Amino acid sequence: MEAVNSSAPDVSKLESNRNGQGKRLAKRRLRKQMKGLPKPCGVKTSMLVRIHRSLAVILCIQLLIWVVSGFYFSWQGREALSATQYQQSIPVEALPKVALQLPLDRLERLQSVRSIELRAVDGLAQFKIEHDVAHGADHLHRSQLWFDATSGRPWFTSTVTAQRLAVQSYAGPGLFGGIEQVSQAYELPTSQGRNFRVNFQDELNTRVYINEASGDVMGHRNDPWVIADWMYRLHFMDYSGARNFNNVLIITLGLLCLWFVLSGVLLLVRIWQQGGFVVRR
């Protein structure tokens, strides 16, 4: 009985050794088969893998930027993004009862006049004229001109008028903090010409921009808007501040995403051809 019991462990050891040797032989055969498989374009495949991985890092970074900026937009809300916390509409004023003078000599020089609007700006009568300007052979660009309705001369917004308009459009608790004239405002990338910047002393550091050529309120800006503006630049990939969603950078990124997907499919096909998808038993 003792001899039989002592031989049982030896038999189990022999069986385990045979199984281990069988697995090692199977692995060696599989390696030989893999080595014997043809590997076309090995150098090109390795280069494709490196480009694919590098592009994956770039796309992941931009995807993270989209997620963070999108979360910021939903968290802040519309007023913080547009800096309209303390902005209000200026009431429509009645036209002053004065003699009007239309600048006919200047209208004759224009190519085609679309509309003429008579309105009141800070109690003064003003003509707003829309006309077409030729850009190239077949392209017309709509432009605007403003004239003093009492003298027929080009409109000019004074410092006092700009301050009054800014105060009328401001509904916050801050006090007037000064006015200055700016030729090219960083916070108004699409605005052309000179503007007045009127500062107010509040917790948001509000700034109101008044256009010198028209007397229009171009918009309100404050410190939270600066952060939102950079979030828009990162989200739209338009670092000029114009917030153009169809710019060259984002179109290029879309093409790179397409190439990333196609290259990934090509790499999967080549790995499958080389026997990379082997089911382990």
Buried (B, 14 or more C-beta within 10 A) or exposed (E): EEEEEEEEEEEEEEEEEEEEEEEEEEEEEEEEEEEEEEEEEEEEBEEBEEEBEEBEEEBEEBEEBBEEBEEBBEEBEEEBBBBBBBBEEBEEBEBEEEEEBBBEEBBEEBEEEEEBEEBBBBEBBBBBBBBBEEEEEEEEEEEBBBBBBBEBEEBEBEBEBBBBBBBBBBEBEBEEEEBEEBEEBEBBEEBEEBBBBBBBEBEBBBBBBBBBBBBBBBBBBBEBBBEBBBBBBBBBBBEEBEBEEEBEEBEEBEEBBEEBEEBBEEBEEBEEEBEEEEEEE
